[in-house]
């Protein structure tokens, strides 16, 4: 659906805040407030620039910024244009839940495509994370995670092979946490996760459907059993344009700003 944006199309004030920033903020607020909904098509660039009283270059600067934030997507061709993007997937770090459960909770269809599954010796970092000796056998599962059929994350999980024998013989395209509970009686109950912004290399971009250099969110995770034993060491790469993170914080006793 193409929207008119009547209340958003007042000409920008060129003094003070740059024009492209004003346009970006207006459209971002309209998306956040529901005035613009996923799938809505913005007016053509020429019309929008004229209504706003700016050059097409200034407008494109604003739209490019919104695209980098994952708020709009731009398509070429006769049926192309600028469209409001689907809402980002929220990674909730306040609770430990597998991505399958998180996607279902947010009303999305979860999927996984196994790219590789093998058993091999643990490197030093993996051994340290899993509290095993370097060279001990680990099972590595690399999967492309999908949300509503579209690439969301490149997931690499490693598990101690001795603790989970024959893990790779199971179906691996569902929830791995549910598999650990069902087949071995050891579901992860706690995790330590570290987040780091990175950029996609050519191979990662090809798998995730983004250009090399696109922003990604690296989530490095160690998941533990009820007894505090490390069960999983993972390094997941989430598309930056499709993901945001929820963290709940509180002050320690006696703390303050």
RAMOWO-V584888 format. One record per residue. N is the residue number from 1. RES is the residue in three letters. SS is DSSP state (H for helix, E for strand, C for the rest). BURIAL is + if it has 16 or more other ideal C-beta (glycine too) atoms within 10 Angstrom, else -. Layout:
BEGIN
n,res,ss,burial
N,RES,SS,BURIAL
N,RES,SS,BURIAL
END
This chain:
BEGIN
n,res,ss,burial
1,UNK,C,-
2,UNK,E,-
3,UNK,C,-
4,UNK,C,-
5,UNK,C,+
6,UNK,H,-
7,UNK,H,-
8,UNK,H,+
9,UNK,C,+
10,UNK,C,-
11,UNK,C,-
12,UNK,C,+
13,UNK,C,-
14,UNK,C,-
15,UNK,C,-
16,UNK,C,-
17,UNK,C,-
18,UNK,C,-
19,UNK,H,+
20,UNK,H,+
21,UNK,H,-
22,UNK,H,+
23,UNK,H,+
24,UNK,H,+
25,UNK,H,-
26,UNK,H,+
27,UNK,H,+
28,UNK,H,+
29,UNK,H,-
30,UNK,H,+
31,UNK,H,+
32,UNK,H,-
33,UNK,H,-
34,UNK,C,-
35,UNK,C,+
36,UNK,C,+
37,UNK,C,-
38,UNK,C,-
39,UNK,C,-
40,UNK,C,+
41,UNK,E,+
42,UNK,C,+
43,UNK,C,+
44,UNK,C,-
45,UNK,H,-
46,UNK,H,-
47,UNK,H,-
48,UNK,H,+
49,UNK,H,+
50,UNK,H,+
51,UNK,H,+
52,UNK,H,+
53,UNK,C,-
54,UNK,C,+
55,UNK,C,-
56,UNK,H,-
57,UNK,H,-
58,UNK,H,+
59,UNK,H,+
60,UNK,H,+
61,UNK,H,+
62,UNK,H,+
63,UNK,H,+
64,UNK,H,-
65,UNK,H,+
66,UNK,H,+
67,UNK,H,+
68,UNK,H,-
69,UNK,C,+
70,UNK,C,+
71,UNK,C,+
72,UNK,E,+
73,UNK,E,+
74,UNK,E,+
75,UNK,E,-
76,UNK,C,-
77,UNK,C,-
78,UNK,C,-
79,UNK,C,-
80,UNK,C,-
81,UNK,E,+
82,UNK,E,+
83,UNK,E,+
84,UNK,E,+
85,UNK,C,+
86,UNK,C,-
87,UNK,C,+
88,UNK,C,+
89,UNK,E,+
90,UNK,E,-
91,UNK,E,+
92,UNK,E,-
93,UNK,C,-
94,UNK,C,-
95,UNK,C,-
96,UNK,C,+
97,UNK,C,+
98,UNK,C,+
99,UNK,H,+
100,UNK,H,+
101,UNK,H,+
102,UNK,H,+
103,UNK,H,+
104,UNK,H,-
105,UNK,H,-
106,UNK,C,-
107,UNK,C,-
108,UNK,C,+
109,UNK,C,-
110,UNK,E,+
111,UNK,E,+
112,UNK,E,+
113,UNK,E,-
114,UNK,E,-
115,UNK,E,-
116,UNK,E,-
117,UNK,E,-
118,UNK,E,-
119,UNK,E,-
120,UNK,E,-
121,UNK,E,-
122,UNK,C,+
123,UNK,C,-
124,UNK,H,-
125,UNK,H,-
126,UNK,H,+
127,UNK,H,+
128,UNK,H,-
129,UNK,H,+
130,UNK,H,+
131,UNK,C,-
132,UNK,C,+
133,UNK,C,-
134,UNK,C,-
135,UNK,C,-
136,UNK,C,-
137,UNK,E,-
138,UNK,E,+
139,UNK,E,+
140,UNK,E,+
141,UNK,E,+
142,UNK,E,+
143,UNK,E,+
144,UNK,E,+
145,UNK,E,+
146,UNK,E,+
147,UNK,E,+
148,UNK,C,-
149,UNK,C,-
150,UNK,E,-
151,UNK,E,+
152,UNK,E,+
153,UNK,E,+
154,UNK,E,+
155,UNK,E,+
156,UNK,E,+
157,UNK,E,+
158,UNK,E,+
159,UNK,E,+
160,UNK,E,+
161,UNK,C,+
162,UNK,C,-
163,UNK,C,+
164,UNK,C,+
165,UNK,C,-
166,UNK,C,-
167,UNK,H,+
168,UNK,H,+
169,UNK,H,-
170,UNK,C,-
171,UNK,C,-
172,UNK,C,+
173,UNK,C,-
174,UNK,C,-
175,UNK,C,+
176,UNK,H,+
177,UNK,H,+
178,UNK,H,-
179,UNK,H,+
180,UNK,H,+
181,UNK,H,-
182,UNK,H,-
183,UNK,H,-
184,UNK,H,+
185,UNK,C,-
186,UNK,C,+
187,UNK,C,+
188,UNK,C,+
189,UNK,C,-
190,UNK,E,-
191,UNK,E,+
192,UNK,E,-
193,UNK,E,+
194,UNK,E,-
195,UNK,E,-
196,UNK,E,-
197,UNK,E,-
198,UNK,E,-
199,UNK,E,-
200,UNK,C,+
201,UNK,C,-
202,UNK,H,-
203,UNK,H,-
204,UNK,H,+
205,UNK,H,+
206,UNK,H,-
207,UNK,H,-
208,UNK,H,+
209,UNK,C,-
210,UNK,C,+
211,UNK,C,-
212,UNK,C,-
213,UNK,C,-
214,UNK,C,+
215,UNK,E,+
216,UNK,E,+
217,UNK,E,+
218,UNK,E,-
219,UNK,E,+
220,UNK,E,-
221,UNK,E,+
222,UNK,E,+
223,UNK,E,+
224,UNK,E,+
225,UNK,C,+
226,UNK,C,-
227,UNK,C,-
228,UNK,C,-
229,UNK,C,-
230,UNK,E,+
231,UNK,E,+
232,UNK,E,+
233,UNK,E,+
234,UNK,E,+
235,UNK,E,+
236,UNK,E,+
237,UNK,E,+
238,UNK,E,+
239,UNK,E,+
240,UNK,C,+
241,UNK,C,+
242,UNK,C,+
243,UNK,E,+
244,UNK,E,-
245,UNK,E,-
246,UNK,E,-
247,UNK,C,-
248,UNK,C,-
249,UNK,C,-
250,UNK,C,-
251,UNK,C,-
252,UNK,C,-
253,UNK,C,-
254,UNK,C,-
255,UNK,C,-
256,UNK,C,-
257,UNK,C,-
END
